[in-house]
Amino acid sequence: MAKAKTNYTCTECGGVTTRWAGQCPACGQWNTLVETVVEASGGNRYSAQPQSLAQTAPVLTLADIDAIDVPRFTTGIDEFDRVLGGGLVPGGVALIGGDPGIGKSTLLLQALANISRHKKTLYVSGEESGAQIALRAKRLAVDAGELQLQAEIQLEKILATLATHKPEVAVIDSIQTIYSDALTSAPGSVAQVRECAAQLTRAAKTSGVTIIMVGHVTKEGALAGPRVLEHIVDTVLYFEGDTHSSFRLVRAFKNRFGAVNELGVFAMTDKGLKGVSNPSALFLSQHDTQVPGSCVMVTQEGTRPLLVEIQALVDTSHVPNARRLSVGLEQNRLAMLLAVLHRHAGIAAFDQDVFINAVGGVKITEPAADLAVLMAINSSMRNKPLPRGLVVFGEVGLAGEIRPAPRGQERLREAAKLGFSIAVIPKANAPKQPIEGLKVIPVERIDDALQRAREIDELGD
């Protein structure tokens, strides 16, 4: 038998080349080319026969199209609805990824059980048998009596089921296990994932069914398969959190129907995932007394302000090159902030090991954490705690200036609601009207911020 002809496809951009190379010639990414079997050329898989010009879709001006706001419907889980932008959209396609065992199937089973009470639903399982899913539903004590289930991995049979039963919401668990007979490559390959996702998306847009696809992730935490998979769907959600911890975070990285970077916080219990109404409590350590190296900041996750404790430990280095380690924050930014602290505040840490941690496993990507990091480092170096009830936020520039953070008023109101009494913030974020119970101290430079914190501490003593 003749050897099947192969080529190499980029998992990032979908580019095709006949020879393997370390770098993709299309997008420039390294080590992304994988070998795939060249499919036999044939007709267009998306139509049985070519359409004539008279049968094509009409061309309209944008003013002639009615912009109708499609009503959403809830999943019955408030935190899940928040990440989705308010609920599911008819005809929308969502992709949710995360590490194995983190709770993707559990969350979707709970959501689908809630939706099945008033809408027709379908759970397509390509990884587990029907008995396994029924056992999980029994263990979670969810009312899934009206939930329809199909254990199938062939795309054509799944599409036929969608056309016959006409569910309003369908879950595909997972897209990497589905294969199409039109292709000869194995399930999970670049071609299969791209083709199956495109066919399911087309079915969703034409029939109005809402489809939620589960995606596997690589060891780096990115969604497995071609990057084009994330471009096809409407919403991309990521499950975050340590599998050894009881808390899970669901974050939206793409959402055509809502805000991105929304965050949903869940607690894993014996009855499944439960939404956390006050997530700030998860990210604040409970200390009986104030401890050195601890500073509370207000970060903004989408439309939700969260209070997170930043902890710093500064210790004398016993090696020639002092260590710099940060968990939950960008490590390169830590080195930059230490240089700013030395140049503009006169505090040197070149012979000190510096360790930074964001409590609760949350990842902070916004620069508004800069001021909290520097104040925590200064507190640890002086071995003196910051004043009780203090909350800070602000970006620190290379010139030592404190830059404003977006949505400053919302951050301050959240801090006041949780009982904080003093806020050191950028001068540009100072509120025009006083906030009840919160004393606001605006600062312009890093040395001014550290001095004001010491003055507050001395007055408290």
C-alpha positions in Angstrom: 0.0 0.0 0.0 1.3 3.4 -0.9 2.2 5.7 1.9 -0.3 8.4 2.6 0.7 11.9 1.6 1.3 14.2 4.6 1.9 17.8 5.2 2.5 20.0 8.3 -0.1 22.2 9.9 0.5 25.0 12.4 -1.5 24.6 15.6 -1.5 28.4 16.1 -2.5 29.9 12.8 -3.5 26.8 10.7 -0.9 27.5 8.1 0.2 24.5 5.9 3.7 23.6 4.7 5.0 20.5 2.9 8.1 20.2 5.1 8.7 20.4 8.8 10.4 23.4 10.2 11.1 24.6 13.7 9.4 27.9 13.0 6.0 28.3 11.3 6.6 30.3 8.0 3.2 31.9 8.3 3.0 33.3 11.9 6.6 32.9 13.1 5.7 30.7 16.1 8.2 28.0 17.2 7.5 24.2 17.4 3.9 24.5 16.3 4.0 22.4 13.1 2.4 18.9 13.4 2.2 16.3 10.8 -1.3 15.7 9.3 -2.6 13.4 6.5 -3.5 15.2 3.3 -7.2 14.8 2.7 -8.5 13.8 -0.8 -9.8 16.8 -2.7 -13.6 16.8 -3.2 -16.5 19.1 -3.3 -17.4 21.7 -0.8 -18.4 19.9 2.4 -20.7 22.8 3.4 -23.1 22.5 0.5 -24.4 19.5 -1.5 -24.1 21.4 -4.9 -22.9 24.8 -6.1 -25.4 27.5 -5.7 -26.3 29.8 -8.5 -26.0 33.5 -8.2 -29.7 33.9 -7.7 -29.6 31.6 -4.6 -26.8 33.5 -2.8 -27.6 35.5 0.3 -28.8 39.1 -0.6 -26.4 42.0 0.0 -27.9 44.6 2.4 -26.8 47.9 3.8 -26.2 48.1 7.5 -29.0 50.6 7.9 -31.5 48.1 6.5 -30.7 45.4 9.0 -32.7 45.4 12.2 -30.3 45.3 15.2 -32.5 43.2 17.5 -31.1 42.6 21.0 -31.6 38.8 21.5 -32.8 38.0 25.0 -30.5 35.9 27.1 -31.6 33.0 29.3 -30.0 32.1 32.6 -28.1 28.9 33.5 -29.4 29.0 37.1 -25.8 29.6 38.3 -25.2 33.3 39.0 -21.4 33.2 38.8 -21.6 31.3 35.5 -24.0 33.9 34.1 -21.7 36.7 35.2 -18.8 35.2 33.2 -21.0 34.7 30.1 -22.1 38.3 30.2 -25.6 37.8 31.7 -26.5 34.3 30.4 -26.5 32.2 27.3 -27.4 33.6 23.9 -29.5 31.6 21.4 -27.3 30.5 18.5 -24.1 31.3 20.5 -21.1 29.0 20.7 -19.0 28.9 23.9 -15.7 27.0 24.4 -14.6 26.2 28.0 -11.2 24.8 28.8 -9.3 23.8 31.9 -7.1 21.2 33.5 -8.3 17.6 33.9 -10.5 17.2 37.0 -11.0 20.9 37.7 -14.7 20.7 37.3 -15.7 21.5 33.7 -18.1 18.6 33.2 -19.5 19.1 36.7 -20.3 22.8 36.1 -21.9 22.1 32.7 -24.0 19.2 34.1 -25.3 21.4 36.9 -26.1 24.2 34.4 -27.7 21.9 31.9 -29.9 20.3 34.7 -31.1 23.8 35.6 -31.8 24.8 32.0 -33.6 21.5 31.3 -36.5 22.5 33.6 -37.8 25.0 31.1 -35.8 24.3 27.8 -35.0 21.3 25.8 -31.3 20.2 26.3 -28.9 17.7 25.1 -25.6 16.4 26.6 -23.3 14.8 24.1 -20.6 12.8 25.8 -17.5 11.6 24.0 -15.4 10.7 27.0 -17.9 9.1 29.5 -20.6 6.6 29.2 -24.2 7.4 30.1 -24.0 5.4 33.3 -21.0 7.5 34.5 -22.9 10.7 33.9 -26.0 9.4 35.6 -23.9 8.4 38.6 -22.4 11.9 38.7 -25.8 13.5 38.5 -26.9 11.3 41.4 -23.8 12.2 43.4 -24.4 15.9 42.8 -28.1 15.5 43.7 -29.2 17.6 40.6 -32.7 17.3 39.1 -31.7 16.0 35.6 -34.8 14.0 34.9 -35.5 16.0 31.7 -31.9 16.1 30.5 -31.3 14.2 27.2 -28.0 12.3 26.9 -26.2 10.9 23.9 -22.8 9.1 24.1 -21.4 9.6 20.6 -18.2 10.8 18.9 -19.1 10.8 15.2 -19.9 14.4 14.0 -22.4 13.4 11.4 -24.5 11.4 13.9 -24.4 14.3 16.4 -25.5 16.8 13.7 -28.4 14.4 12.8 -29.4 14.3 16.4 -29.4 18.1 16.7 -31.6 18.3 13.5 -34.0 15.6 14.7 -34.4 16.5 18.4 -33.9 20.2 18.0 -32.6 21.0 21.5 -32.2 24.6 22.6 -28.9 24.0 24.4 -26.4 21.3 23.7 -23.1 20.5 25.4 -20.3 18.7 23.5 -17.9 17.0 25.9 -15.3 17.3 24.4 -14.5 18.7 21.0 -11.2 16.8 20.9 -13.0 13.4 20.9 -15.3 14.2 18.0 -14.3 13.1 14.5 -15.8 13.5 11.0 -16.1 10.7 8.4 -15.1 13.3 5.7 -11.5 13.3 7.1 -9.2 10.4 7.6 -7.1 11.9 10.4 -7.5 10.8 14.0 -9.8 12.5 16.5 -8.0 15.4 18.2 -5.9 16.2 15.2 -5.7 19.8 13.9 -7.9 19.0 10.9 -10.5 17.1 12.9 -10.8 19.8 15.6 -11.0 22.6 13.1 -13.6 20.8 10.9 -15.8 19.6 13.7 -15.8 23.0 15.4 -16.7 24.7 12.2 -19.6 22.3 11.4 -21.0 22.6 14.9 -20.7 26.4 14.8 -22.5 26.5 11.4 -25.3 24.3 12.9 -25.7 26.6 15.8 -25.9 29.7 13.6 -28.5 28.2 11.2 -30.7 26.4 13.8 -30.4 28.8 16.8 -29.2 26.1 19.2 -26.8 27.2 21.9 -23.7 25.0 21.9 -21.1 24.8 24.7 -18.0 22.9 23.8 -15.4 21.5 26.3 -11.8 21.8 25.2 -8.7 20.0 26.4 -5.7 22.1 27.4 -1.9 21.5 26.9 0.6 21.3 29.7 1.2 25.0 29.3 -2.5 25.6 30.1 -3.5 26.8 26.6 -6.4 25.2 24.7 -5.2 22.2 22.7 -5.7 22.1 18.9 -5.4 24.9 16.4 -5.7 28.5 17.6 -8.3 29.0 14.9 -10.6 27.1 17.3 -10.8 30.1 19.6 -11.5 32.4 16.6 -14.5 30.3 15.4 -16.5 30.4 18.7 -18.2 33.4 20.3 -17.0 32.9 23.9 -13.9 31.4 25.3 -13.8 30.5 29.0 -10.9 29.2 31.1 -11.1 27.2 34.3 -8.4 28.2 36.7 -7.3 27.1 40.2 -5.4 24.4 41.9 -7.1 21.0 41.8 -5.9 20.5 45.4 -7.8 23.6 46.5 -11.6 23.8 46.9 -11.9 27.1 45.0 -12.2 27.5 41.2 -12.1 30.6 39.0 -13.8 30.8 35.6 -12.5 33.7 33.5 -13.7 34.9 30.1 -10.9 35.7 27.6 -13.2 36.3 24.6 -16.9 37.2 24.6 -18.8 38.6 21.6 -21.8 39.1 23.8 -20.3 40.6 26.9 -17.3 42.0 28.7 -14.0 40.1 28.6 -11.9 39.3 31.7 -15.0 38.7 33.8 -14.4 36.4 36.7 -16.6 33.8 38.3 -15.6 32.3 41.7 -16.8 28.9 42.7 -16.2 26.6 45.7 -16.1 22.8 45.0 -18.3 20.9 47.5 -19.6 17.4 47.7 -22.8 18.7 45.9 -20.8 20.2 43.0 -19.7 23.8 42.3 -21.3 26.6 44.3 -21.0 30.3 43.5 -19.1 32.4 46.1 -21.1 35.6 46.8 -18.2 37.5 48.5 -15.1 36.4 46.6 -12.9 39.1 48.3 -13.0 37.0 51.5 -11.1 34.2 49.7 -8.2 36.4 48.8 -7.7 38.1 52.2 -5.7 36.2 54.8 -7.2 36.1 58.3 -4.6 37.5 60.7 -5.3 38.1 64.4 -2.8 40.9 64.3 -1.2 43.0 61.6 1.8 41.3 60.2 4.8 42.8 58.3 4.9 42.4 54.5 1.1 42.3 54.0 -0.8 44.9 51.9 -4.4 44.8 50.6 -5.1 46.1 47.2 -8.3 46.4 45.1 -8.0 44.8 41.6 -10.6 45.0 38.9 -11.7 41.8 37.2 -14.0 42.8 34.4 -16.8 44.7 36.1 -16.1 43.2 39.5 -13.7 44.8 42.0 -11.9 42.3 44.2 -9.8 42.9 47.3 -6.6 40.8 47.2 -3.9 40.6 49.8 -0.3 41.0 48.5 2.3 39.4 50.7 6.0 40.1 50.5 9.0 38.4 52.2 12.4 40.2 52.0 15.3 38.3 53.5 19.1 38.6 53.4 20.5 36.8 50.4 23.2 34.1 51.0 24.0 33.7 47.3 25.8 36.1 44.9 22.6 36.7 42.8 19.7 37.6 45.0 16.5 35.8 44.1 13.3 37.4 42.7 10.2 35.3 42.8 6.6 36.2 42.3 3.4 34.1 42.4 0.3 35.5 40.8 2.1 38.6 39.5 4.5 39.2 36.6 8.1 38.5 37.6 9.7 40.9 35.2 7.6 43.7 36.6 8.9 42.9 40.1 12.5 43.6 39.0 11.4 46.9 37.5 9.6 47.9 40.7 12.6 47.2 42.8 14.7 49.4 40.6 12.1 52.2 41.0 12.1 51.7 44.8 15.8 52.2 44.9 16.1 55.1 42.5 13.1 57.2 43.7 12.7 56.1 47.4 16.2 55.4 48.3 15.4 51.8 49.4 17.9 49.2 48.1 17.2 45.5 47.9 20.1 44.4 45.7 21.4 42.1 48.5 18.0 40.8 49.5 15.9 37.9 48.3 12.4 39.2 47.5 9.4 36.9 47.3 5.9 38.1 46.3 2.6 36.2 46.6 -1.0 37.0 45.7 -3.1 35.2 48.4 -5.7 32.7 47.2 -4.1 31.7 43.9 -5.5 34.6 42.0 -3.5 35.9 39.0 -3.2 39.7 38.8 -2.3 41.1 35.4 -3.1 44.8 35.8 -0.4 47.3 36.7 -2.6 48.7 39.5 -0.9 46.2 41.8 2.4 48.1 41.7 1.8 50.3 44.7 0.6 47.4 46.8 3.7 45.4 45.9 6.1 48.2 46.8 4.4 49.0 50.1 4.4 45.3 51.1 8.1 45.1 50.2 8.9 48.2 52.3 6.8 46.8 55.2 8.8 43.5 55.1 12.2 45.3 55.0 11.3 47.5 57.9 9.7 44.5 59.7 6.8 46.7 60.6 3.2 46.1 59.6 1.2 48.6 57.6 -1.7 50.3 59.4 -4.9 48.3 60.1 -7.7 49.0 57.6 -5.4 50.2 54.9 -6.1 49.5 51.2 -4.1 50.7 48.2 -4.0 50.6 44.4 -2.1 52.5 41.7 0.4 52.0 38.9 4.0 53.0 39.5 5.9 54.6 36.6 9.7 54.4 35.9 9.9 58.1 37.0 8.5 57.2 40.4 5.1 58.7 39.7 1.8 57.1 40.8 -0.5 56.7 37.8 -4.3 56.3 38.0 -6.1 53.1 37.7 -9.4 52.6 35.8 -12.7 52.5 37.7 -11.3 54.0 40.8 -14.6 55.0 42.4 -15.9 51.4 42.2 -12.7 50.1 43.9 -13.1 52.6 46.7 -16.7 51.8 47.3 -15.9 48.1 47.4 -13.2 48.7 50.0 -15.5 50.8 52.1 -18.2 48.2 51.9 -15.8 45.6 53.4 -14.8 47.8 56.3 -11.5 49.3 55.2 -11.0 52.8 56.6 -7.9 54.3 54.9 -7.1 54.3 51.2 -3.8 55.4 49.6 -4.5 56.0 46.0 -3.3 58.0 42.9 -4.2 61.6 43.1 -6.0 61.4 39.8 -8.4 58.8 41.3 -9.3 61.0 44.3 -13.2 61.1 44.6 -15.0 64.4 44.2 -17.4 63.4 46.9 -16.3 61.8 50.2 -17.0 58.1 50.7 -18.6 57.4 54.0 -16.3 55.5 56.4 -13.2 55.8 54.2 -10.4 58.3 54.5 -8.8 58.8 51.1 -5.1 59.9 50.9 -4.1 60.9 47.4 -0.4 60.6 46.4 1.6 61.5 43.4 5.0 59.8 43.9 6.2 56.5 45.4 8.3 58.2 48.1 5.3 60.3 49.1 3.1 57.1 49.4 5.6 55.4 51.6 6.0 58.5 53.8 2.3 58.9 54.3 1.9 55.2 55.2 4.6 55.7 57.9 2.9 58.8 59.2 -0.4 56.9 59.5 1.3 54.1 61.4 3.0 56.6 63.8 -0.3 58.4 64.5 -1.9 55.0 65.2 0.8 54.1 67.7 
